Amino acid sequence: MIARRRIPRWSIRTKTLVLVAAYVVALCAVYGAFTVSLVRREVARTQGRLQQTADLVAAELDSYVESGRQRLATVSRLPGMTYGLRTMLEASDDGRIPPWTTLHYLFFKSPVFTGGAFLLDRTGKVLWTEPPGRPWLGDRLAADPTLAEVYASKREVMSGALGADHLLDRSHAMIAVPVTSPTGAVEGVLGGIIDLTAPELVTIPSAVSTSEGRFIEVVDQHDAAIVGSNRAARTNADSVEEWMRATAPLTQAPWRAVAGQPRSIALAEVRQSQRMLLGLGLGVLVLAMVIGVPIVNGFVHAIRRLTDAAEVMSGGDLSHAVDVGTRGDELATLARAFEQMRVELDRSRAALVQRLDEREELIRLKEVFLAGISHELRTPLNAIIGYTDMLSDEVVGADAREYLTTVRAQSEHLLRLLSDLLTLSGLNTGTLGLEISPVRVPTILARLKPLADELRAAKDVVVHFDCPSVLPTMETDPLRLEQVLANLLSNALKFTERGQVVLRVLDRSAEGRIAFEVTDTGIGIASHELTHIFDEFRQVDGSLTRVYGGVGLGLSLVKKLVALLHGTVTVESQPRVGSTFSVELPLRLHDAGTAAAA
């Protein structure tokens, strides 16, 4: 039974849900950005309207206060004011008009000083009032803070909002100007009182519209309300969650005009647009889901059927046809392609099975053939070697002995070649099992030194064996290890005419391994040949093979023996520089075999 694989985390359905979520996020982002833009625009518009209102009221109040200030300043500079203050004469028989009679005329029904006007002498005594006969006529007012500042600074002064006092029983403000002599001395003070509850002043902010919760008020330097419209809204301002305000300072008085409106009322149209936009977005989302869900489900179902068919095919079962129903789109084309591929794969697999059967039969015949060849060749080769040994003892003469030595060497070469062939083919019974025993690496190296001496004869090559003085004992197959090192050493000496060959042992027992490196200064290997040097019967360079001999079995045998010992072999080489073959083997072959089996 074919086990079905897990559906990938990012399936079509998941991606669809992600797209829907992305749409919702995008909708929220657009909604938020559009809402912020609307709110900012409406806030700016409302703030602009409130600022215009505050500026208008401030300008009206400035004009109102300025007219009173100008009247005081003009009168204070009239000819005879200083003289009249000095003499305080009331006689009319000399033809002069008393100054207070002129003052009465000038301040008669003043539209600014609705609380009255007064004239003080240099000591602060009230000499004249408008209207005439005010209760404080004759009093001394020099201690009043506003008037005291005029005497001290010799300049005009306007007070803030004052409560009920001896001058006026209602909220009021005062403007006072000094009356100076030609020398600059203060001879008196001329002042006016502005009744903050008078209709002439109250009508200025009251003329502003207070619809939709708007209010306008005037506050003094202490933020105390002087006059204002929509006092109910002003009274409840602190209880409202949030207000929008605009302020305009007066230039003629230490007051400020403040216009305000509740934020909820100012942004009512924006909130309505927000709700409309949100409803539109949700409606589009619902419509998209109603239309898109069936389409997506049908698409996902067809994809799922194709995926299931592909998983069954990948498991090796090619007996089930691929079908996605009655669809007529690209998925149907893909399904037909899958079905055609399934049929072709089934046909190819049948042909491959037949070829594998034929290959197995050829392998069996090869094994029989190699076994027969091995038996037929080993016996005469051993006989040749034996007879050459016997003749060597009886033959006298250097030439004859040389011939026998050559025959024996070539016979041994053929025996080694035959053994390598059988090992690579798996017929050598020695490769079917490993004989693991404690192995001392220096002992293996000692057995390799005669081989190195023989191979480097007649060559200008120095062979070094670099082995640590203290090295742990390995547990491996000593014959296989020696065969690996012998082949690498032979290969290095074969392709090195001069220089040196180094067999180096590296202690990596902390990692549970021992490494061997065989480095030479020979001809090297081209980079494009490095991936093929371990192939059987691979001749790296035909010209070199003709010069140095060999049929390409040494390195392939090394690779097979290293794999048998649960190790790895790698090579680094540069043409005309040399090569380094590195072999790493487990320190304990028992442990490596157990790990491999697990």
Stockholm file with secondary structure:
# STOCKHOLM 1.0

chainA/1-598         MIARRRIPRWSIRTKTLVLVAAYVVALCAVYGAFTVSLVRREVARTQGRLQQTADLVAAELDSYVESGRQRLATVSRLPGMTYGLRTMLEASDDGRIPPWTTLHYLFFKSPVFTGGAFLLDRTGKVLWTEPPGRPWLGDRLAADPTLAEVYASKREVMSGALGADHLLDRSHAMIAVPVTSPTGAVEGVLGGIIDLTAPELVTIPSAVSTSEGRFIEVVDQHDAAIVGSNRAARTNADSVEEWMRATAPLTQAPWRAVAGQPRSIALAEVRQSQRMLLGLGLGVLVLAMVIGVPIVNGFVHAIRRLTDAAEVMSGGDLSHAVDVGTRGDELATLARAFEQMRVELDRSRAALVQRLDEREELIRLKEVFLAGISHELRTPLNAIIGYTDMLSDEVVGADAREYLTTVRAQSEHLLRLLSDLLTLSGLNTGTLGLEISPVRVPTILARLKPLADELRAAKDVVVHFDCPSVLPTMETDPLRLEQVLANLLSNALKFTERGQVVLRVLDRSAEGRIAFEVTDTGIGIASHELTHIFDEFRQVDGSLTRVYGGVGLGLSLVKKLVALLHGTVTVESQPRVGSTFSVELPLRLHDAGTAAAA
#=GR chainA/1-598 SS CCCCCCCCSSCHHHHHHHHHHHHHHHHHHHHHHHHHHHHHHHHHHHHHHHHHHHHHHHHHHHHHHHHHHHHHHHHHTSTTHHHHHHHCCCCCTTSCCCHHHHHHHHTTTCSSCTTEEEEEETTCBEEEEESTTCTTTTCBCTTSHHHHHHHHHCSCEECCCBCSCSSCSSCEEEEEEEEECTTSCEEEEEEEEEETTSHHHHHHHHTSCCGGGCEEEEECTTCCEEEEECHHHHHTGGGSSCEEEEEEECSSSSCEEEEEEEHHHHTHHHHHHHHHHHHHHHHHHHHHHHHHHHHHHHHHHHHHHHHHHHHHHHTTCCCSCCCCCSCCSHHHHHHHHHHHHHHHHHHHHHHHHHHHHHHHHHHHHHHHHHHHHHHHHHHHHHHHHHHHHHHHHHCCSHHHHHHHHHHHHHHHHHHHHHHHHHHHHTCCGGGGSCCCEEECHHHHHHHHHHHHHHHTTTSEEEEEEECCSSCCCEEECHHHHHHHHHHHHHHHHHTCSEEEEEEEEEEEGGGTEEEEEEEECSSCCCGGGGGGTTSTTCCSCHHHHHHHCCCSCHHHHHHHHHHHTTCEEEEEEETTTEEEEEEEEESBHHHHHHHHHC
#=GC SS_cons         CCCCCCCCSSCHHHHHHHHHHHHHHHHHHHHHHHHHHHHHHHHHHHHHHHHHHHHHHHHHHHHHHHHHHHHHHHHHTSTTHHHHHHHCCCCCTTSCCCHHHHHHHHTTTCSSCTTEEEEEETTCBEEEEESTTCTTTTCBCTTSHHHHHHHHHCSCEECCCBCSCSSCSSCEEEEEEEEECTTSCEEEEEEEEEETTSHHHHHHHHTSCCGGGCEEEEECTTCCEEEEECHHHHHTGGGSSCEEEEEEECSSSSCEEEEEEEHHHHTHHHHHHHHHHHHHHHHHHHHHHHHHHHHHHHHHHHHHHHHHHHHHHHTTCCCSCCCCCSCCSHHHHHHHHHHHHHHHHHHHHHHHHHHHHHHHHHHHHHHHHHHHHHHHHHHHHHHHHHHHHHHHHHCCSHHHHHHHHHHHHHHHHHHHHHHHHHHHHTCCGGGGSCCCEEECHHHHHHHHHHHHHHHTTTSEEEEEEECCSSCCCEEECHHHHHHHHHHHHHHHHHTCSEEEEEEEEEEEGGGTEEEEEEEECSSCCCGGGGGGTTSTTCCSCHHHHHHHCCCSCHHHHHHHHHHHTTCEEEEEEETTTEEEEEEEEESBHHHHHHHHHC
//
